Amino acid sequence: RTGAAAENIEKGLSTLLGSELDALSNAWPRVGSLPMGVIHADLFPDNVFFLDGKCSGLIDFYFACNDFLAYDVVICLNAWCFEPDGAFNITKANRLFASYEAVRPLTKEEKDALPMLARGAAMRFLLTRLYDWVNTPPGALVKPKNPREYLQKLNFHRGVKSIAAYGLS
């Protein structure tokens, strides 16, 4: 059912999803190859509170888990560094990474893995939004989010050849 829905969203999306899952499976970092720890895994703007310009609280720890620390950063990259029209904002990305690295510098291996991790994060949210788009019953209190937003982000990351695209050197 999701395959047909994918084709209704964009022609060829089912094929793209299959090939992207293969690419992610083949290139995803091995456990232990990057620093790991407890991550939030859902740090979208609606899960972060600010008071007087400083982070004052986080909510929604449903997806918290032990995973690559850099994976949490690229989830933030996807959630915070794209404009409403889908354009990537390299200035925001640069500030995100600079602020993160002021506390914990990324390793060379993490930086090398960023494009693949970002693709994986975009794919995760594309698939969950696609599932919700197809399976949310009419009249539900929850409004499903359009998966096209994350298809656009995934396509951006698929084109990244260097971490310079994220404002890093």
Contacts in CASP RR format, 6 or more apart in sequence:
PFRMAT RR
TARGET T0000
AUTHOR 0000-0000-0000
METHOD contacts of the structure
MODEL  1
RTGAAAENIEKGLSTLLGSELDALSNAWPRVGSLPMGVIHADLFPDNVFF
LDGKCSGLIDFYFACNDFLAYDVVICLNAWCFEPDGAFNITKANRLFASY
EAVRPLTKEEKDALPMLARGAAMRFLLTRLYDWVNTPPGALVKPKNPREY
LQKLNFHRGVKSIAAYGLS
1 134 0 8 1.000
1 135 0 8 1.000
2 130 0 8 1.000
2 131 0 8 1.000
2 134 0 8 1.000
3 13 0 8 1.000
3 14 0 8 1.000
5 130 0 8 1.000
5 133 0 8 1.000
5 134 0 8 1.000
6 12 0 8 1.000
6 13 0 8 1.000
6 14 0 8 1.000
6 17 0 8 1.000
6 130 0 8 1.000
7 13 0 8 1.000
7 14 0 8 1.000
9 130 0 8 1.000
9 133 0 8 1.000
9 147 0 8 1.000
9 148 0 8 1.000
9 151 0 8 1.000
10 148 0 8 1.000
10 151 0 8 1.000
13 151 0 8 1.000
17 123 0 8 1.000
17 126 0 8 1.000
17 127 0 8 1.000
20 119 0 8 1.000
20 123 0 8 1.000
20 154 0 8 1.000
20 158 0 8 1.000
21 123 0 8 1.000
23 119 0 8 1.000
24 116 0 8 1.000
24 119 0 8 1.000
24 120 0 8 1.000
24 123 0 8 1.000
27 116 0 8 1.000
28 116 0 8 1.000
28 120 0 8 1.000
29 68 0 8 1.000
29 109 0 8 1.000
29 113 0 8 1.000
29 116 0 8 1.000
29 117 0 8 1.000
33 109 0 8 1.000
34 68 0 8 1.000
34 69 0 8 1.000
34 70 0 8 1.000
34 107 0 8 1.000
34 109 0 8 1.000
34 110 0 8 1.000
34 113 0 8 1.000
35 68 0 8 1.000
35 69 0 8 1.000
35 70 0 8 1.000
35 107 0 8 1.000
35 110 0 8 1.000
36 66 0 8 1.000
36 67 0 8 1.000
36 68 0 8 1.000
36 69 0 8 1.000
37 66 0 8 1.000
37 67 0 8 1.000
37 69 0 8 1.000
38 64 0 8 1.000
38 65 0 8 1.000
38 66 0 8 1.000
39 64 0 8 1.000
39 65 0 8 1.000
39 66 0 8 1.000
39 67 0 8 1.000
39 68 0 8 1.000
39 69 0 8 1.000
39 71 0 8 1.000
39 72 0 8 1.000
40 47 0 8 1.000
40 58 0 8 1.000
40 61 0 8 1.000
40 63 0 8 1.000
40 64 0 8 1.000
40 72 0 8 1.000
40 75 0 8 1.000
41 63 0 8 1.000
41 64 0 8 1.000
41 65 0 8 1.000
41 67 0 8 1.000
41 71 0 8 1.000
41 72 0 8 1.000
41 75 0 8 1.000
42 60 0 8 1.000
42 61 0 8 1.000
42 62 0 8 1.000
42 63 0 8 1.000
42 64 0 8 1.000
42 75 0 8 1.000
43 58 0 8 1.000
43 72 0 8 1.000
43 75 0 8 1.000
43 76 0 8 1.000
43 79 0 8 1.000
44 79 0 8 1.000
44 80 0 8 1.000
45 79 0 8 1.000
45 80 0 8 1.000
47 58 0 8 1.000
47 59 0 8 1.000
47 60 0 8 1.000
48 55 0 8 1.000
48 57 0 8 1.000
48 58 0 8 1.000
49 55 0 8 1.000
49 56 0 8 1.000
49 57 0 8 1.000
49 58 0 8 1.000
49 59 0 8 1.000
50 56 0 8 1.000
68 110 0 8 1.000
68 113 0 8 1.000
68 117 0 8 1.000
69 104 0 8 1.000
69 110 0 8 1.000
70 106 0 8 1.000
70 110 0 8 1.000
70 113 0 8 1.000
70 114 0 8 1.000
70 117 0 8 1.000
71 117 0 8 1.000
71 121 0 8 1.000
73 96 0 8 1.000
73 97 0 8 1.000
73 100 0 8 1.000
73 106 0 8 1.000
73 114 0 8 1.000
74 114 0 8 1.000
74 117 0 8 1.000
74 118 0 8 1.000
74 120 0 8 1.000
74 121 0 8 1.000
75 121 0 8 1.000
76 96 0 8 1.000
77 93 0 8 1.000
77 96 0 8 1.000
77 118 0 8 1.000
77 121 0 8 1.000
77 166 0 8 1.000
78 118 0 8 1.000
78 121 0 8 1.000
78 122 0 8 1.000
78 125 0 8 1.000
78 150 0 8 1.000
78 153 0 8 1.000
80 92 0 8 1.000
80 96 0 8 1.000
81 88 0 8 1.000
81 89 0 8 1.000
81 90 0 8 1.000
81 92 0 8 1.000
81 93 0 8 1.000
81 96 0 8 1.000
82 88 0 8 1.000
82 89 0 8 1.000
82 152 0 8 1.000
82 153 0 8 1.000
82 156 0 8 1.000
83 89 0 8 1.000
86 149 0 8 1.000
86 152 0 8 1.000
86 153 0 8 1.000
88 156 0 8 1.000
88 165 0 8 1.000
90 165 0 8 1.000
90 166 0 8 1.000
90 167 0 8 1.000
93 166 0 8 1.000
93 167 0 8 1.000
94 166 0 8 1.000
94 167 0 8 1.000
94 168 0 8 1.000
97 106 0 8 1.000
97 166 0 8 1.000
97 167 0 8 1.000
97 168 0 8 1.000
100 106 0 8 1.000
106 114 0 8 1.000
111 163 0 8 1.000
111 168 0 8 1.000
112 163 0 8 1.000
114 163 0 8 1.000
114 166 0 8 1.000
114 168 0 8 1.000
115 157 0 8 1.000
115 160 0 8 1.000
115 161 0 8 1.000
115 163 0 8 1.000
115 165 0 8 1.000
118 157 0 8 1.000
118 160 0 8 1.000
118 166 0 8 1.000
119 154 0 8 1.000
119 157 0 8 1.000
119 158 0 8 1.000
120 154 0 8 1.000
120 157 0 8 1.000
122 150 0 8 1.000
122 153 0 8 1.000
122 154 0 8 1.000
122 156 0 8 1.000
122 157 0 8 1.000
123 150 0 8 1.000
123 154 0 8 1.000
125 150 0 8 1.000
125 153 0 8 1.000
126 147 0 8 1.000
126 150 0 8 1.000
126 151 0 8 1.000
126 153 0 8 1.000
126 154 0 8 1.000
127 147 0 8 1.000
129 144 0 8 1.000
129 145 0 8 1.000
129 146 0 8 1.000
129 147 0 8 1.000
129 149 0 8 1.000
129 150 0 8 1.000
130 147 0 8 1.000
132 142 0 8 1.000
132 144 0 8 1.000
132 145 0 8 1.000
133 144 0 8 1.000
133 145 0 8 1.000
133 146 0 8 1.000
133 147 0 8 1.000
136 142 0 8 1.000
136 143 0 8 1.000
136 144 0 8 1.000
159 165 0 8 1.000
160 166 0 8 1.000
163 169 0 8 1.000
END
